[in-house]
Amino acid sequence: MSDRTSTAEVSSAPLSAPPTSPHVDPGDEGYSKDLKSRHINMIAIGGAIGTGLFLGAGGRLAGAGPSLAIAYAVCGVFAFFVVRALGELVLYRPSSGAFVSYAREFMGEKGAFAAGWLYFLNWSTTAVADITAAAVFAQFWSAFSDIPQGVLALIALAVVLTGNLISVKYFGEMEFWFAIIKVAALVVFMAISIYLVVTQTPVDGHTPGFSTITDNNGVFPLGMMPMLLVVQGVVFAYASVELCGVAAGETENPEKILPKAINSIMWRVGIFYVGSVVLLALLLPYTAYSEDQSPFVTVMDKIGVPGAASIMNLVVLTAALSSLNSGLYSTGRILRSMSLAGSAPKFTGLMNKGQVPYGGILLTAGFGALGVGLNFFVPDDAFEIVLNFASIGILGTWAMIMICSLLFYRRSKEGLLSRPSYKLPWAPYTQIVTLVFLALVVFLMWYGEGVGRTTVYCLPLIAAMLVGGWFLVRRRVNAIAAERAGKS
């Protein structure tokens, strides 16, 4: 879905300058503006195409059938609303602290504390999911099949961490090429798949086409409930869409670059996510896929093209490393914003000579390293376990973004500030509907039992940890806020 009116306004008239904000985030100081337009556009693409599609789609196709495409489409719409809301806030005031900085402005220090640590929960667990996925992909090749999954996971973490600590320009280049590889691979895969469907070329004894769906109990082969239950996993697939908002603080001319990048997310979702899943469903019965292998590798393996499966497996390995790279980047910036406000450890505010906040990056990597243990002790379940906890962090982060957007909208109605010309459409209803959707996802996690229900039962523990953490840092936070107010 797209907002035609808003898009037309953006494309036909120059954006007005971002309104001046009285809020100044100390975490925005010290960064270089080395991210270019091509970096931001590819970061937006990379955020919309990740491990959740390349690895997670296999098990979800097996569990929900072709209806998975509907789940991707619905979640994609709400992901677009979230990133569009964040885009409006970024145009109002670009900040490397992103939604944590906006939570501080509109919700106070408590809101910023909760937003930041929920985001850390998201990416610290996602880091484990990414290195787990990388290890699983690496074991596809016989040269790595005898190496323990935990060892491969640790190697993946070390390689990406090293690259992330050099400079933001190096990060941007890595993400640029990671995204190019992912997009090129998906385009080639879709071109081959469309050719197979149009020419009715058999794949593993099956004739591609709608008969593959109708002959296997239709779009909802196991009923509608399995599709609803996979929604929380599908949300994980969109976990990085907010990354372009974090990158705004290190971007040249964000008011010109970001709207175009954000507006293109919807058609990327439609083509790459929904389109890919539809083609996967047309090529092979949903029962041909499994959670143990990327569905794209499964198809290439069945086609029988020499080396095709290995090439596609290399691509999905790249996707996992890209996601890990993004997570280390974004949490480093978020934690630095929190550290300089007093709500995160002091060392997470440290920067190196390359103007990289290495303290926060190392903290996230440290939690990822702890998660390597899951790959040693429960290699078969590691991905799903961390996926559920990552989903809680994602849902919390998205909720915070929409709450900030709602408070921002209300202040604009009170005449306290003005909205930029790049607006979230249909406010405030968009924010309210999205918050209801996020609450529904939490309910579906509980309803689905298993690991999802256990994760929901951990919510009181997560809330208690946030409350306890706030009481530990509140004096330092209030002292720093008072000192900052005295200087202004």
Secondary structure, DSSP 8 states (H G I E B T S, - for coil): ---HHHHHHHHHS--------S---GGGTT----B-HHHHHHHHHHHHSSHHHHTHHHHHHHHHGGGHHHHHHHHHHHHHHHHHHHHHHHHHS--TTHHHHHHHHHHHHHHHHHHHHHHHHHHHHHHHHHHHHHHHHHTTSHHHHTS-HHHHHHHHHHHHHHHHTT-HHHHHHHHHHHHHHHHHHHHHHHHHHHHHHHHT--BTTB--SHHHHHTTT-S-TT-SHHHHHTHHHHHHHTTTTTHHHHHGGGBSSHHHHHHHHHHTHHHHIIIIIIHHHHHHHHHS-GGG--TTS-HHHHHHHHHT-TTHHHHHHHHHHHHHHHHHHHHHHHHHHHHHHHHHHTSS-GGGG---TTS--HHHHHHHHHHHHHHHHHHHH-TTTHHHHHHHHHHHHHHHHHHHHHHHHHHHHHHHHTTSS---SS--TTTTHHHHHHHHHHHHHHHHHHHT-HHHHHHHHTHHHHHHHHHHHHHHHHHHHHHHHHHHHHH-
